[in-house]
Amino acid sequence: MGRGKIEIKRIENSSNRQVTYSKRRNGIIKKAKEITVLCDAKVSLIIYSSSGKMVEYCSPSTTLTEILDKYHGQSGKKLWDAKHENLSNEVDRVKKDNDSMQVELRHLKGEDITSLNHLELMALEEALENGLTSIRDKQSKFVDMMRDNGKALEDENKRLTYELQKQQEMKIDENVRNMENGYHQRQLGNYNNTQQQIPFAFRVQPIQPNLQERI
């Protein structure tokens, strides 16, 4: 017996709906690949699931952009709004400006100048002279800056050298004072030790008045 006819309507059960979507999505993509190979057709397929996930397929011999351009040309339907058209025009303008700048850059390098006329060559020469003047001004400013930086570094080096010498001299003076203080303390200690070792009768006594003269 054949399968029963399935009523085409939204599947309410979310699990069943997801399973059906996966199976039929794979089947559609398979059919698109088959018709591409069997019939040499150009196919582009875009599928969005209910969750917003996108799946796409495009025949290897073409691109989605080419198919859309063909569709636009044959159907006459407007695929892009005014905003996108303005954006496309702006992209074209930028491309043209870029091409023009590339040509001008080659001319400034001395390439492809045989096609230029006398006026264009004069304008190119003036542009090169202005550029050379600007470069020389930049170079002069850079040299002046480097010279000023070198002088500043030299002054800073002199200042640091002076501070270092000053600190070294202060350290030497401090060491000398410490040595002198130590020497005097040792001399005083030696003198006290000598006085203690000499008998009292032989020690140097302070001058006393003559007792006989008092009598």
ZIPE-V537067 format. One record per pair of residues at least 24 apart in sequence whose C-alpha atoms are under 7 Angstrom apart, sorted by the first residue. I is the first residue (numbers start at 0). GAP is how many residues later the second one is. D is the distance in whole Angstrom. If there is no record, write none. Layout:
# ZIPE-V537067
i=<I | I>
gap=<GAP | GAP>
d=<D | D>
This chain:
# ZIPE-V537067
i=<28>
gap=<28>
d=<7>
